[in-house]
Amino acid sequence: MTRTLMAALTAATFLGGPAMADQTEISRSITDIAAGADRHDWERVRSAFAENVTSDYTSLWGGEPATQPADELVAGWAGFLPGFDSTHHMVTNHTVASIDDGSAVAEADFTATHRIEDGLWTLGGRYTYELEQSGDRWVVTSLTMTALWETGDRGLVAKAGERAAQKK
């Protein structure tokens, strides 16, 4: 066996071969949602979702999970996030819990900081994502946010919505 072939087989065995590529793509989709939202790059955010997505923010806001076209979810975020002076969604500790026949489940921890002038609202917790393979990309079909803590003024969300509406 040649050295090059042996190195390739060793890398595929220890690095997970195609599974490692899947994990990288899953992590990319998760990152595209958070980083895209902070940069108001709505195309980047949208590209991370399937056509329809279920979002569950009940641990923070109550109510019921919502299933809707991804375009509507992203438009909703685009309708209030630009009303903040800045946001920073740090999503880390990406863990792919399972990959099976074109579907996957992943988790990540987050801290989300939202600022208007001197006011801050910071939230921390965990996201659980369900994804499906779409071509060479993994896209999110469901995200469940579990809020674990918050500090600051939650009322800044409403203020950001008002400010964003005035900018239009």
Backbone as a chain_set.jsonl record, in Angstrom:
{"seq": "MTRTLMAALTAATFLGGPAMADQTEISRSITDIAAGADRHDWERVRSAFAENVTSDYTSLWGGEPATQPADELVAGWAGFLPGFDSTHHMVTNHTVASIDDGSAVAEADFTATHRIEDGLWTLGGRYTYELEQSGDRWVVTSLTMTALWETGDRGLVAKAGERAAQKK", "coords": {"N": [[0.846, -1.173, 0.0], [0.564, 2.209, -0.823], [2.082, 5.107, 0.622], [0.535, 7.461, 0.419], [-2.073, 6.467, -0.101], [-2.455, 5.015, 2.252], [-2.379, 7.095, 4.135], [-4.66, 8.515, 3.369], [-6.693, 6.608, 3.869], [-6.363, 6.31, 6.624], [-6.966, 8.917, 7.5], [-9.654, 9.054, 6.68], [-10.75, 7.073, 8.3], [-10.172, 7.913, 10.978], [-10.983, 10.58, 11.051], [-13.571, 10.488, 10.369], [-14.445, 10.417, 7.757], [-16.907, 10.749, 5.257], [-18.852, 11.415, 7.183], [-17.648, 13.378, 8.744], [-17.558, 15.469, 6.932], [-20.3, 15.906, 6.684], [-20.877, 16.761, 9.295], [-19.463, 19.152, 9.329], [-20.863, 20.63, 7.389], [-23.382, 20.755, 8.602], [-22.765, 22.261, 10.869], [-22.046, 24.595, 9.53], [-24.531, 25.464, 8.505], [-25.897, 26.035, 10.897], [-24.287, 28.097, 11.874], [-24.619, 29.956, 9.798], [-27.22, 30.861, 10.215], [-27.111, 32.284, 12.702], [-24.869, 34.101, 12.421], [-25.547, 35.296, 10.0], [-27.95, 36.575, 10.708], [-27.026, 38.499, 12.561], [-25.55, 40.085, 10.859], [-27.431, 41.006, 9.194], [-27.807, 39.689, 6.84], [-29.906, 38.39, 5.052], [-30.304, 36.6, 2.978], [-28.284, 34.764, 3.414], [-29.118, 33.727, 5.878], [-31.597, 32.625, 5.111], [-30.763, 30.647, 3.325], [-29.966, 28.602, 4.948], [-32.167, 27.219, 5.745], [-34.798, 24.785, 5.224], [-37.598, 24.614, 2.917], [-39.964, 24.843, 4.456], [-40.257, 25.449, 7.923], [-40.164, 24.55, 11.349], [-40.41, 26.42, 14.211], [-39.599, 26.784, 17.584], [-40.057, 28.665, 20.22], [-41.106, 28.559, 22.696], [-40.158, 28.252, 25.291], [-39.305, 30.71, 26.006], [-41.229, 32.659, 25.187], [-43.704, 31.46, 25.534], [-46.853, 30.11, 24.343], [-47.269, 28.291, 21.264], [-45.286, 26.038, 19.235], [-44.384, 27.08, 15.894], [-45.089, 26.311, 12.533], [-44.014, 27.22, 9.421], [-43.531, 28.797, 6.173], [-40.106, 29.157, 5.381], [-39.327, 31.606, 4.332], [-41.151, 33.378, 5.498], [-40.499, 33.172, 8.234], [-37.864, 34.193, 8.235], [-38.377, 36.751, 7.228], [-39.814, 37.766, 9.371], [-37.813, 37.931, 11.354], [-36.169, 39.767, 10.065], [-37.77, 41.917, 10.276], [-37.532, 42.942, 12.843], [-34.943, 42.654, 14.011], [-33.079, 44.513, 12.778], [-33.767, 46.796, 14.16], [-32.376, 46.934, 16.495], [-29.417, 48.431, 17.861], [-27.198, 46.868, 17.776], [-26.604, 43.344, 17.513], [-25.523, 40.231, 18.838], [-25.115, 37.011, 18.266], [-23.877, 34.374, 19.678], [-23.168, 31.245, 18.897], [-22.317, 28.128, 19.848], [-20.326, 25.173, 20.649], [-21.264, 23.16, 18.944], [-22.904, 20.17, 18.404], [-23.352, 17.231, 16.791], [-25.852, 15.114, 17.118], [-27.048, 12.942, 15.862], [-26.937, 11.34, 12.689], [-28.759, 10.168, 10.079], [-29.712, 8.533, 7.287], [-30.159, 10.829, 5.53], [-31.206, 12.664, 7.313], [-30.724, 14.658, 10.261], [-29.85, 15.434, 13.666], [-28.945, 18.073, 15.73], [-27.253, 19.929, 18.301], [-26.651, 23.034, 19.98], [-25.081, 25.463, 22.057], [-25.949, 28.762, 23.157], [-25.414, 32.312, 23.405], [-27.089, 35.269, 23.306], [-26.877, 38.576, 22.6], [-28.395, 41.713, 22.739], [-28.56, 45.063, 21.789], [-29.639, 48.367, 22.428], [-28.819, 51.601, 22.358], [-27.745, 52.337, 25.554], [-28.985, 50.205, 26.65], [-29.341, 46.74, 27.334], [-30.181, 43.394, 26.465], [-29.706, 40.176, 27.261], [-29.542, 36.791, 26.504], [-29.339, 33.362, 27.272], [-28.83, 29.925, 26.388], [-29.893, 26.861, 24.849], [-29.997, 25.418, 21.614], [-31.844, 23.08, 19.734], [-31.619, 21.418, 16.747], [-33.237, 20.15, 13.876], [-32.403, 18.652, 10.869], [-32.266, 18.295, 7.276], [-30.891, 16.636, 4.455], [-30.106, 18.393, 1.569], [-29.298, 18.245, -1.526], [-25.929, 19.034, -1.688], [-25.953, 20.216, 0.736], [-26.873, 20.727, 4.157], [-29.948, 21.476, 5.575], [-31.962, 23.336, 7.845], [-34.843, 22.075, 9.317], [-36.28, 22.299, 11.585], [-36.136, 24.164, 14.598], [-35.53, 24.36, 18.003], [-35.554, 26.422, 20.688], [-34.205, 26.528, 23.846], [-34.489, 28.4, 26.517], [-32.277, 29.268, 29.064], [-31.342, 31.188, 30.778], [-31.595, 34.736, 31.399], [-30.817, 38.212, 31.209], [-31.189, 41.697, 31.837], [-33.144, 43.935, 29.767], [-35.946, 42.738, 28.499], [-37.911, 44.027, 27.162], [-36.711, 45.456, 25.157], [-37.007, 44.124, 22.77], [-39.566, 44.711, 21.733], [-39.211, 47.451, 21.408], [-37.18, 47.444, 19.487], [-38.599, 46.369, 17.325], [-40.389, 48.475, 16.812], [-38.588, 50.509, 16.13], [-37.397, 49.372, 13.851], [-39.591, 49.301, 12.128], [-39.997, 52.011, 11.706], [-37.797, 52.645, 10.183], [-38.355, 51.7, 7.691]], "CA": [[0.0, 0.0, 0.0], [1.382, 3.412, -0.881], [1.959, 6.006, 1.764], [-0.577, 8.381, 0.183], [-3.313, 5.736, 0.095], [-2.556, 4.701, 3.674], [-2.717, 8.334, 4.833], [-6.056, 8.826, 3.062], [-7.537, 5.673, 4.607], [-6.254, 6.645, 8.037], [-7.736, 10.145, 7.715], [-11.074, 8.739, 6.551], [-11.144, 6.282, 9.456], [-10.108, 8.645, 12.233], [-11.674, 11.857, 10.973], [-14.973, 10.265, 10.145], [-14.764, 10.372, 6.334], [-18.06, 11.562, 4.874], [-19.57, 11.92, 8.356], [-17.006, 14.629, 9.146], [-18.037, 16.489, 5.991], [-21.677, 16.208, 7.085], [-20.827, 17.556, 10.521], [-19.004, 20.49, 8.946], [-21.968, 21.305, 6.7], [-24.414, 21.017, 9.606], [-22.256, 23.393, 11.645], [-22.116, 25.777, 8.674], [-25.919, 25.934, 8.474], [-26.182, 26.63, 12.203], [-23.557, 29.362, 11.917], [-25.219, 30.884, 8.839], [-28.415, 31.462, 10.817], [-26.736, 33.267, 13.724], [-24.005, 35.153, 11.875], [-26.321, 36.013, 8.994], [-28.898, 37.466, 11.39], [-26.281, 39.632, 13.119], [-25.071, 40.924, 9.753], [-28.625, 41.328, 8.386], [-27.629, 39.015, 5.543], [-31.088, 37.541, 5.096], [-30.114, 35.496, 2.027], [-27.458, 33.768, 4.115], [-29.991, 33.078, 6.865], [-32.605, 31.831, 4.402], [-30.134, 29.483, 2.688], [-29.748, 27.576, 5.96], [-33.441, 26.597, 6.074], [-35.625, 24.098, 4.235], [-38.706, 25.462, 2.466], [-40.814, 25.058, 5.625], [-39.489, 25.241, 9.148], [-40.857, 24.663, 12.621], [-39.612, 27.138, 15.218], [-40.184, 26.638, 18.918], [-39.505, 29.604, 21.185], [-42.07, 28.543, 23.79], [-39.512, 28.362, 26.599], [-39.111, 32.132, 26.271], [-42.404, 33.474, 24.932], [-44.951, 30.728, 25.713], [-47.532, 29.823, 23.087], [-47.071, 27.008, 20.604], [-44.343, 26.072, 18.109], [-44.994, 27.516, 14.636], [-44.553, 25.791, 11.283], [-44.296, 28.224, 8.403], [-42.492, 28.893, 5.15], [-38.881, 29.78, 5.881], [-39.327, 33.013, 3.922], [-41.907, 34.136, 6.498], [-39.7, 33.215, 9.466], [-36.747, 35.118, 8.025], [-38.957, 38.1, 7.124], [-40.129, 38.19, 10.737], [-36.562, 38.351, 11.997], [-35.726, 40.976, 9.365], [-38.671, 42.982, 10.667], [-37.228, 43.566, 14.127], [-33.52, 42.668, 14.39], [-32.398, 45.762, 12.416], [-34.127, 47.845, 15.098], [-31.347, 47.009, 17.541], [-28.167, 49.058, 17.424], [-26.355, 45.719, 17.43], [-26.89, 42.039, 18.122], [-24.427, 39.259, 18.728], [-25.587, 35.662, 18.577], [-22.741, 33.453, 19.784], [-23.68, 29.875, 18.904], [-21.079, 27.355, 19.983], [-20.44, 23.801, 21.133], [-22.094, 22.401, 18.004], [-22.816, 18.729, 18.602], [-24.255, 16.475, 15.934], [-26.293, 13.978, 17.932], [-27.306, 11.793, 14.999], [-27.089, 11.483, 11.248], [-29.352, 8.913, 9.65], [-30.48, 8.472, 6.049], [-30.567, 12.133, 5.03], [-31.699, 13.561, 8.362], [-29.771, 14.82, 11.357], [-30.219, 16.216, 14.84], [-27.76, 18.722, 16.293], [-27.486, 20.868, 19.396], [-25.629, 24.058, 20.179], [-25.33, 26.41, 23.13], [-25.907, 30.12, 22.63], [-25.612, 33.546, 24.142], [-27.558, 36.281, 22.352], [-26.864, 39.909, 23.201], [-29.128, 42.69, 21.936], [-28.276, 46.381, 22.364], [-30.168, 49.644, 21.947], [-28.149, 52.625, 23.149], [-27.082, 51.721, 26.71], [-29.8, 49.091, 27.122], [-28.951, 45.404, 26.888], [-30.935, 42.199, 26.821], [-28.869, 39.036, 26.936], [-30.244, 35.533, 26.709], [-28.489, 32.192, 27.068], [-29.534, 28.653, 26.397], [-29.508, 25.78, 23.932], [-30.839, 25.142, 20.447], [-31.872, 21.748, 19.126], [-31.932, 21.57, 15.327], [-33.459, 19.003, 13.013], [-31.958, 19.033, 9.537], [-32.36, 17.305, 6.205], [-29.914, 16.854, 3.41], [-30.658, 18.967, 0.352], [-28.12, 18.311, -2.397], [-24.696, 18.937, -0.901], [-26.139, 21.091, 1.889], [-27.808, 20.354, 5.209], [-30.811, 22.618, 5.876], [-32.713, 23.206, 9.091], [-36.292, 21.918, 9.181], [-36.884, 22.614, 12.884], [-35.24, 24.611, 15.649], [-36.161, 24.543, 19.304], [-34.7, 27.18, 21.58], [-34.465, 26.343, 25.267], [-33.901, 29.504, 27.276], [-31.81, 28.839, 30.38], [-31.174, 32.378, 31.611], [-31.606, 36.021, 30.716], [-30.56, 39.379, 32.032], [-31.424, 42.937, 31.111], [-34.48, 44.423, 29.45], [-36.621, 41.998, 27.431], [-38.724, 45.006, 26.449], [-35.981, 45.982, 24.003], [-37.484, 43.447, 21.563], [-40.663, 45.532, 21.208], [-38.629, 48.725, 20.973], [-36.473, 47.187, 18.232], [-39.624, 46.238, 16.298], [-40.874, 49.821, 16.493], [-37.514, 51.222, 15.425], [-37.235, 48.779, 12.518], [-40.74, 49.721, 11.309], [-39.794, 53.434, 11.357], [-36.729, 52.717, 9.186], [-38.858, 51.263, 6.377]], "C": [[0.896, 1.243, 0.0], [1.129, 4.272, 0.337], [0.751, 6.946, 1.615], [-1.913, 7.696, 0.422], [-3.517, 5.42, 1.573], [-2.937, 5.955, 4.469], [-4.179, 8.693, 4.597], [-7.0, 7.91, 3.82], [-7.527, 5.974, 6.096], [-7.077, 7.895, 8.339], [-9.228, 9.856, 7.646], [-11.568, 7.972, 7.767], [-11.213, 7.133, 10.717], [-10.847, 9.972, 12.202], [-13.147, 11.699, 10.626], [-15.377, 10.277, 8.688], [-15.935, 11.268, 5.996], [-18.829, 12.117, 6.068], [-18.968, 13.243, 8.834], [-17.45, 15.76, 8.222], [-19.477, 16.876, 6.331], [-21.694, 17.091, 8.326], [-20.406, 18.988, 10.221], [-20.132, 21.269, 8.281], [-23.113, 21.631, 7.656], [-24.007, 22.226, 10.446], [-22.321, 24.685, 10.829], [-23.54, 26.333, 8.643], [-26.296, 26.614, 9.788], [-25.524, 28.007, 12.31], [-24.176, 30.389, 10.981], [-26.458, 31.56, 9.407], [-28.011, 32.582, 11.777], [-25.916, 34.417, 13.148], [-24.738, 35.964, 10.815], [-27.302, 36.986, 9.621], [-28.178, 38.686, 11.958], [-25.817, 40.598, 12.036], [-26.209, 41.398, 8.848], [-28.462, 40.821, 6.961], [-28.726, 37.956, 5.446], [-31.019, 36.414, 4.074], [-29.293, 34.38, 2.669], [-28.302, 32.998, 5.128], [-30.95, 32.131, 6.155], [-32.006, 30.563, 3.809], [-29.913, 28.33, 3.657], [-31.011, 26.785, 6.292], [-34.011, 25.814, 4.895], [-36.767, 25.038, 3.841], [-39.659, 25.807, 3.61], [-40.014, 24.712, 6.863], [-40.415, 25.386, 10.352], [-39.923, 25.356, 13.597], [-40.361, 27.076, 16.541], [-39.424, 27.545, 19.887], [-40.378, 29.648, 22.439], [-41.412, 28.661, 25.164], [-39.283, 29.823, 26.987], [-40.419, 32.912, 26.216], [-43.731, 32.776, 25.23], [-45.563, 30.407, 24.361], [-47.231, 28.43, 22.57], [-45.967, 27.132, 19.554], [-45.088, 26.451, 16.826], [-44.294, 26.836, 13.465], [-44.989, 26.745, 10.185], [-43.251, 28.162, 7.302], [-41.276, 29.622, 5.723], [-38.807, 31.25, 5.499], [-40.056, 33.878, 4.943], [-41.139, 34.256, 7.813], [-38.599, 34.247, 9.328], [-37.26, 36.552, 7.908], [-39.323, 38.637, 8.502], [-38.896, 38.676, 11.473], [-36.059, 39.65, 11.384], [-36.583, 42.174, 9.737], [-38.372, 43.592, 12.02], [-35.741, 43.604, 14.475], [-32.789, 43.938, 13.953], [-32.757, 46.946, 13.318], [-33.189, 47.932, 16.29], [-30.149, 47.769, 16.988], [-27.159, 47.981, 17.051], [-26.907, 44.476, 18.115], [-25.656, 41.175, 17.95], [-24.949, 37.915, 19.209], [-24.392, 34.721, 18.519], [-23.316, 32.054, 19.929], [-22.463, 28.955, 18.833], [-21.372, 25.958, 20.506], [-21.39, 22.978, 20.261], [-21.837, 20.91, 18.213], [-23.835, 18.057, 17.694], [-24.603, 15.2, 16.68], [-26.535, 12.741, 17.083], [-27.382, 12.225, 13.549], [-27.606, 10.138, 10.76], [-30.158, 9.123, 8.374], [-31.036, 9.828, 5.61], [-31.192, 13.058, 6.043], [-30.69, 13.583, 9.504], [-30.402, 15.611, 12.486], [-28.928, 16.775, 15.414], [-28.195, 19.635, 17.434], [-26.354, 21.882, 19.417], [-26.054, 24.939, 21.346], [-25.258, 27.816, 22.543], [-25.952, 31.16, 23.732], [-25.973, 34.588, 23.099], [-27.661, 37.617, 23.069], [-27.491, 40.891, 22.224], [-28.946, 44.051, 22.605], [-29.048, 47.479, 21.644], [-29.626, 50.706, 22.905], [-27.435, 51.958, 24.313], [-27.841, 50.518, 27.251], [-29.349, 47.773, 26.512], [-29.998, 44.377, 27.308], [-30.091, 41.033, 26.343], [-29.575, 37.767, 27.388], [-29.263, 34.395, 26.471], [-29.301, 30.921, 27.117], [-28.987, 27.676, 25.388], [-30.507, 25.707, 22.791], [-30.726, 23.663, 20.111], [-32.373, 21.944, 17.702], [-32.239, 20.208, 14.724], [-33.134, 19.482, 11.61], [-32.226, 17.918, 8.552], [-31.326, 17.657, 5.159], [-30.643, 17.34, 2.159], [-29.491, 19.189, -0.606], [-26.873, 18.122, -1.563], [-24.772, 19.756, 0.386], [-27.077, 20.445, 2.903], [-28.615, 21.596, 5.564], [-31.667, 22.307, 7.094], [-34.206, 23.119, 8.775], [-37.014, 22.298, 10.474], [-35.804, 23.135, 13.817], [-36.043, 24.872, 16.9], [-35.162, 25.251, 20.198], [-35.148, 26.909, 23.014], [-33.732, 27.44, 26.012], [-33.513, 28.981, 28.659], [-31.615, 30.014, 31.327], [-31.301, 33.631, 30.745], [-31.315, 37.116, 31.722], [-30.813, 40.62, 31.187], [-32.892, 43.137, 30.797], [-35.074, 43.694, 28.251], [-37.503, 42.93, 26.599], [-38.017, 45.627, 25.251], [-36.44, 45.328, 22.698], [-38.607, 44.268, 20.923], [-40.134, 46.863, 20.683], [-37.899, 48.546, 19.644], [-37.461, 47.04, 17.083], [-40.153, 47.593, 15.855], [-39.832, 50.599, 15.698], [-37.334, 50.689, 14.011], [-38.366, 49.215, 11.591], [-40.579, 51.173, 10.866], [-38.735, 53.593, 10.263], [-37.215, 52.388, 7.79], [-39.437, 52.376, 5.571]], "O": [[1.874, 1.307, 0.745], [0.092, 4.169, 0.992], [0.032, 7.191, 2.584], [-2.794, 8.262, 1.07], [-4.628, 5.543, 2.088], [-3.748, 5.869, 5.391], [-4.866, 9.128, 5.521], [-8.004, 8.372, 4.363], [-8.563, 5.901, 6.756], [-7.808, 7.929, 9.329], [-9.991, 10.361, 8.469], [-12.689, 8.196, 8.222], [-12.203, 7.082, 11.447], [-11.295, 10.443, 13.247], [-13.887, 12.682, 10.596], [-16.567, 10.157, 8.396], [-15.962, 12.429, 6.403], [-19.406, 13.2, 5.967], [-19.696, 14.129, 9.281], [-17.69, 16.879, 8.676], [-19.831, 18.054, 6.271], [-22.448, 18.062, 8.392], [-20.943, 19.93, 10.804], [-20.332, 22.446, 8.581], [-23.746, 22.678, 7.526], [-24.823, 23.112, 10.701], [-22.617, 25.749, 11.373], [-23.732, 27.544, 8.745], [-26.947, 27.659, 9.781], [-26.14, 28.962, 12.782], [-24.254, 31.569, 11.325], [-26.716, 32.724, 9.103], [-28.514, 33.701, 11.674], [-26.243, 35.583, 13.37], [-24.572, 37.182, 10.738], [-27.474, 38.1, 9.127], [-28.683, 39.803, 11.841], [-25.706, 41.799, 12.279], [-25.981, 42.099, 7.862], [-28.921, 41.446, 6.005], [-28.497, 36.779, 5.723], [-31.624, 35.363, 4.288], [-29.582, 33.198, 2.484], [-28.213, 31.774, 5.225], [-31.097, 30.974, 6.549], [-32.659, 29.519, 3.787], [-29.695, 27.197, 3.229], [-30.952, 25.8, 7.027], [-33.749, 26.127, 3.733], [-36.88, 26.138, 4.381], [-40.109, 26.948, 3.717], [-39.194, 23.794, 6.852], [-41.318, 26.222, 10.372], [-38.783, 24.933, 13.788], [-41.572, 27.285, 16.611], [-38.31, 27.238, 20.312], [-40.39, 30.647, 23.159], [-42.049, 29.126, 26.109], [-39.09, 30.133, 28.163], [-40.692, 33.731, 27.093], [-44.781, 33.418, 25.188], [-44.87, 30.428, 23.344], [-46.97, 27.508, 23.343], [-45.736, 28.225, 19.035], [-46.281, 26.177, 16.69], [-43.065, 26.788, 13.407], [-46.174, 27.042, 10.034], [-42.2, 27.544, 7.475], [-41.42, 30.594, 6.464], [-38.279, 32.06, 6.261], [-39.624, 34.995, 5.225], [-41.129, 35.318, 8.434], [-38.418, 35.087, 10.211], [-36.638, 37.474, 8.437], [-39.16, 39.827, 8.771], [-38.928, 39.711, 12.139], [-35.578, 40.533, 12.095], [-36.174, 43.318, 9.538], [-38.899, 44.659, 12.335], [-35.314, 44.518, 15.181], [-31.936, 44.413, 14.701], [-32.112, 47.991, 13.244], [-33.216, 48.922, 17.022], [-29.898, 47.751, 15.783], [-26.364, 48.155, 16.127], [-27.578, 44.548, 19.145], [-24.856, 41.371, 17.035], [-25.192, 37.711, 20.398], [-23.953, 34.323, 17.44], [-23.885, 31.717, 20.967], [-21.685, 29.002, 17.88], [-22.522, 25.608, 20.772], [-22.208, 22.207, 20.763], [-20.693, 20.456, 18.198], [-25.038, 18.289, 17.817], [-23.762, 14.318, 16.856], [-26.265, 11.622, 17.519], [-27.83, 13.325, 13.228], [-26.985, 9.101, 10.991], [-31.174, 9.817, 8.386], [-32.232, 9.963, 5.35], [-31.668, 14.135, 5.682], [-29.909, 12.649, 9.684], [-31.36, 16.358, 12.286], [-27.941, 16.056, 15.569], [-29.35, 20.052, 17.514], [-25.25, 21.621, 18.937], [-27.245, 25.133, 21.589], [-24.578, 28.036, 21.54], [-26.455, 30.922, 24.83], [-25.249, 34.771, 22.12], [-28.429, 37.772, 24.019], [-27.164, 40.903, 21.037], [-29.143, 44.194, 23.812], [-29.104, 47.517, 20.415], [-29.933, 50.706, 24.097], [-26.593, 51.089, 24.089], [-27.395, 49.88, 28.205], [-29.019, 47.701, 25.329], [-30.613, 44.488, 28.369], [-29.797, 40.919, 25.153], [-30.121, 37.683, 28.488], [-28.442, 34.466, 25.557], [-30.326, 30.843, 27.795], [-27.79, 27.654, 25.1], [-31.706, 25.907, 22.98], [-29.649, 23.073, 20.194], [-33.417, 22.557, 17.477], [-31.568, 19.223, 15.033], [-33.532, 20.574, 11.207], [-32.391, 16.757, 8.927], [-30.939, 18.815, 4.998], [-31.657, 16.774, 1.75], [-28.782, 20.191, -0.513], [-26.768, 17.153, -0.811], [-23.756, 19.962, 1.05], [-27.978, 19.695, 2.527], [-28.042, 22.653, 5.826], [-32.044, 21.16, 7.335], [-34.759, 23.963, 8.071], [-38.212, 22.583, 10.462], [-34.688, 22.616, 13.832], [-37.092, 25.516, 16.868], [-34.063, 24.752, 20.44], [-36.325, 27.047, 23.346], [-32.506, 27.417, 26.126], [-34.313, 28.337, 29.338], [-31.713, 29.855, 32.544], [-31.136, 33.585, 29.526], [-31.539, 36.963, 32.922], [-30.667, 40.59, 29.965], [-33.769, 42.589, 31.464], [-34.737, 44.004, 27.108], [-37.801, 42.629, 25.443], [-38.662, 46.261, 24.416], [-36.279, 45.915, 21.628], [-38.601, 44.493, 19.713], [-40.565, 47.339, 19.633], [-37.991, 49.406, 18.768], [-37.204, 47.528, 15.982], [-40.342, 47.833, 14.663], [-40.156, 51.264, 14.715], [-37.139, 51.464, 13.075], [-38.139, 49.47, 10.409], [-40.987, 51.527, 9.759], [-38.768, 54.561, 9.504], [-36.57, 52.751, 6.806], [-39.895, 52.154, 4.45]]}, "num_chains": 1, "name": "protein.A"}
